[in-house]
Amino acid sequence: MTPRSRWTLALLALVASGCTHSLHQASVSGFEPPEPLVPGVQATRVSAEAEQFVFLSITPDTGFVEEAYDRLLEKCPSGQLVGVLARHTTDHGALSYTKRLRLEGTCLQP
């Protein structure tokens, strides 16, 4: 095997095997509503997601957490959010990765 073909094979193996997925953090909070539930209150599951693409550790977008949180609040405009689950994951690729934040919660509306 020539040195050039060895380098080509090594580069191909590096690029082909560089994709992974990891769960960094999952946290849950606020299962007890501050006010007791009264008849007529509807509980609806809501979720929102945002992501950040990073190439060579450079990204122009650093507000993906606030973006996901704002999207979640938009889905419960006149209610109260309880039982919020936050899941932060990363998809790794060759020379890049994508961070994802998924927020899920229960919206209590009168």
TAUR-V115454 format. One record per residue. N is the residue number from 0. RES is the residue in one letter. SS is DSSP state (@ for helix, = for strand, . for the rest). PHI is phi in whole degrees, 0 to 359 (999 if undefined). Layout:
n = <N	N>
res = <RES	RES>
ss = <SS	SS>
phi = <PHI	PHI>
This chain:
n = <0	1	2	3	4	5	6	7	8	9	10	11	12	13	14	15	16	17	18	19	20	21	22	23	24	25	26	27	28	29	30	31	32	33	34	35	36	37	38	39	40	41	42	43	44	45	46	47	48	49	50	51	52	53	54	55	56	57	58	59	60	61	62	63	64	65	66	67	68	69	70	71	72	73	74	75	76	77	78	79	80	81	82	83	84	85	86	87	88	89	90	91	92	93	94	95	96	97	98	99	100	101	102	103	104	105	106	107	108	109>
res = <M	T	P	R	S	R	W	T	L	A	L	L	A	L	V	A	S	G	C	T	H	S	L	H	Q	A	S	V	S	G	F	E	P	P	E	P	L	V	P	G	V	Q	A	T	R	V	S	A	E	A	E	Q	F	V	F	L	S	I	T	P	D	T	G	F	V	E	E	A	Y	D	R	L	L	E	K	C	P	S	G	Q	L	V	G	V	L	A	R	H	T	T	D	H	G	A	L	S	Y	T	K	R	L	R	L	E	G	T	C	L	Q	P>
ss = <.	.	@	@	@	@	@	@	@	@	@	@	@	@	@	@	.	.	.	=	=	=	=	=	=	=	=	=	=	.	.	.	.	.	.	.	.	.	.	.	.	=	=	=	=	=	=	=	=	=	=	=	=	=	=	.	.	=	.	.	.	.	.	@	@	@	@	@	@	@	@	@	@	@	.	.	.	.	.	=	=	=	=	=	=	=	=	=	=	=	=	=	=	.	.	=	=	=	=	=	=	=	=	=	=	=	=	=	=	.>
phi = <999	283	300	295	292	296	296	296	294	295	295	297	296	295	291	289	258	272	260	219	221	221	261	274	203	224	229	232	210	69	278	257	294	300	248	296	291	243	302	96	276	260	253	234	282	231	212	210	218	211	218	225	265	233	238	54	61	239	213	276	255	240	254	288	291	296	298	295	296	296	297	294	296	297	277	222	293	245	246	234	270	225	59	277	252	245	236	249	232	224	256	264	233	288	68	209	206	235	270	232	235	243	247	228	201	247	260	261	235	288>
